[in-house]
Amino acid sequence: MPESWGGRLHWTQVIAPVASRSLEESPEDALAHIAECLPLGDALVLWESAIRVEALSLETVRAIAWPTRRAQECASQVTGLSDSGLETILVTPLRQWRVRVRQQVVLAGRHVDVLIGDRLVVQIDGWQFHSTSAQRAKDIAHDAELRLRGFTVLRFSYAQVVHEWGTVERTIRRAIAQRLHLAG
């Protein structure tokens, strides 16, 4: 393949065969290619989405004899808990911080995106679930209930998580430094 094409040619052994004349490959084979072509954090965003969209079980994904170390690493780190790629973008680096990070925990009757420690809630407002005034009103009411119950709530937009990660990271680190993630 000429360098000017900007692509990368893969010759791999098929993991999950499809029909011989199919122009598509299996989700498993696509995930193996993704693991090789993208940095780990970016690959995990797509792996998490594939788990949800393709309804792949974690047990199945982890049982596959992945052909490369990078695919094996993705399989060991994927959780199946992310509601969106945005959530994965946020959680992947947080898991390296030596603090307890949980996703999709039910607090005050609703799921929160991320709970750090016992008391620090991080919510991510992607367009899909936070685009109407009715949803925004529900979010504000839930945040108020969480605060009344002793939680600190940090809420970030898509643009902040994707384009201003340094600011988001500093804000979360400052909250942890103030021990806002710990119960009283």
C-alpha positions in Angstrom: 0.0 0.0 0.0 1.5 3.4 -1.0 2.5 5.6 2.0 0.4 8.4 0.5 -2.8 6.5 1.2 -2.4 7.1 4.9 -3.7 3.7 5.7 -2.2 0.7 7.5 -2.4 -2.8 6.0 -3.2 -5.6 8.4 -2.5 -9.3 7.8 -3.9 -11.2 10.6 -5.4 -14.5 11.4 -9.2 -14.3 11.5 -10.6 -14.6 15.1 -14.3 -15.0 14.2 -14.9 -15.9 10.5 -17.7 -14.3 8.5 -19.2 -15.4 5.2 -16.4 -15.6 2.5 -17.9 -12.9 0.3 -18.8 -10.5 3.2 -17.4 -7.0 3.0 -17.7 -6.8 6.8 -15.6 -8.4 9.5 -16.8 -9.6 12.9 -16.8 -7.3 15.8 -14.0 -9.4 17.4 -11.7 -9.0 14.4 -12.5 -5.2 14.3 -11.6 -4.9 17.9 -8.3 -6.7 17.4 -7.5 -4.2 14.6 -8.6 -1.2 16.8 -6.3 -2.4 19.6 -3.3 -2.4 17.2 -4.0 0.9 15.5 -5.1 3.2 18.3 -3.6 4.3 21.6 -5.0 2.3 24.6 -7.3 5.1 25.8 -8.8 5.6 22.4 -9.1 1.9 21.7 -10.9 1.4 25.0 -13.5 4.0 24.0 -14.4 1.9 21.0 -14.1 -1.4 22.9 -16.6 -0.2 25.5 -18.9 1.0 22.8 -18.7 -2.3 21.0 -19.5 -4.2 24.2 -22.7 -2.2 24.5 -23.7 -1.9 20.8 -22.9 -5.4 19.8 -24.2 -6.9 23.1 -20.9 -8.7 23.7 -20.5 -10.2 27.2 -17.4 -9.5 29.1 -16.9 -13.2 29.7 -17.0 -13.8 26.0 -14.6 -11.0 25.2 -12.1 -12.1 27.9 -12.3 -15.8 26.8 -11.1 -15.0 23.2 -7.6 -15.9 22.4 -6.6 -12.4 21.3 -3.6 -12.6 19.0 -1.6 -9.6 20.3 -0.6 -8.2 23.7 -2.4 -4.9 23.0 -5.7 -6.7 22.3 -5.2 -8.8 25.4 -4.7 -5.6 27.4 -7.9 -4.0 26.0 -9.8 -7.2 26.8 -8.5 -7.1 30.4 -9.4 -3.4 30.9 -12.8 -3.2 29.3 -15.6 -3.0 31.8 -18.8 -2.8 29.9 -20.0 -0.2 32.3 -19.6 3.0 30.2 -22.9 4.6 29.0 -20.9 6.5 26.4 -17.5 7.0 24.9 -17.3 10.2 26.9 -17.5 8.2 30.1 -14.7 5.9 29.0 -12.5 9.0 28.1 -13.0 10.2 31.6 -12.7 6.9 33.5 -9.6 5.5 31.8 -7.1 7.9 33.2 -8.9 8.0 36.6 -8.3 4.3 37.1 -4.6 5.0 37.2 -4.9 7.5 40.2 -5.1 5.0 43.0 -8.5 6.0 44.1 -11.7 3.9 44.0 -13.6 4.6 40.8 -17.0 3.1 40.1 -19.3 3.7 37.2 -23.1 3.7 36.9 -23.7 3.6 40.7 -27.3 4.3 41.8 -27.5 7.2 44.2 -30.7 8.9 45.3 -32.7 6.8 42.8 -30.7 7.5 39.7 -27.5 6.4 38.1 -24.4 8.6 38.3 -21.7 8.4 35.7 -18.8 8.1 38.1 -18.4 7.9 41.8 -14.8 8.5 43.1 -14.2 7.2 46.6 -17.4 7.4 48.7 -18.6 11.0 48.0 -17.3 12.6 44.8 -19.8 12.3 41.9 -18.7 13.2 38.4 -21.4 13.6 35.8 -20.7 14.0 32.1 -23.2 15.9 30.0 -23.1 14.5 26.5 -25.6 15.7 24.0 -27.5 12.4 23.6 -28.8 12.4 27.2 -28.6 16.1 28.2 -30.0 18.1 25.3 -33.5 19.0 26.5 -34.6 21.5 29.2 -36.6 18.7 30.8 -33.5 16.5 31.2 -31.5 19.5 32.5 -34.1 20.1 35.1 -33.9 16.4 36.2 -30.1 16.7 36.4 -30.3 19.9 38.5 -32.8 18.3 40.9 -30.7 15.1 41.3 -27.6 17.2 41.9 -29.4 19.1 44.6 -30.6 15.8 46.3 -27.0 14.4 46.1 -25.6 17.6 47.8 -28.2 17.3 50.5 -27.0 13.7 51.1 -23.4 14.9 51.5 -22.0 14.3 48.0 -19.9 16.7 46.0 -21.1 16.8 42.4 -18.8 17.9 39.5 -20.5 18.2 36.1 -18.6 18.5 32.9 -19.7 18.9 29.3 -18.6 17.0 26.2 -16.5 19.9 25.1 -14.7 20.1 28.4 -13.9 16.3 28.5 -12.8 16.1 24.9 -11.1 19.5 24.4 -10.2 20.7 27.8 -9.1 17.5 29.6 -6.3 19.3 31.5 -8.8 21.6 33.2 -11.1 18.7 34.0 -8.2 16.7 35.4 -7.0 19.5 37.6 -10.5 20.1 38.9 -11.0 16.4 39.9 -7.5 16.3 41.4 -8.2 19.4 43.5 -11.4 17.8 44.8 -9.5 14.7 45.7 -6.8 16.8 47.4 -9.5 18.4 49.4 -10.6 14.9 50.4 -14.1 15.5 48.9 -14.1 11.9 47.8 -14.0 10.6 51.4 -16.9 10.0 53.7 -17.0 12.4 56.7 
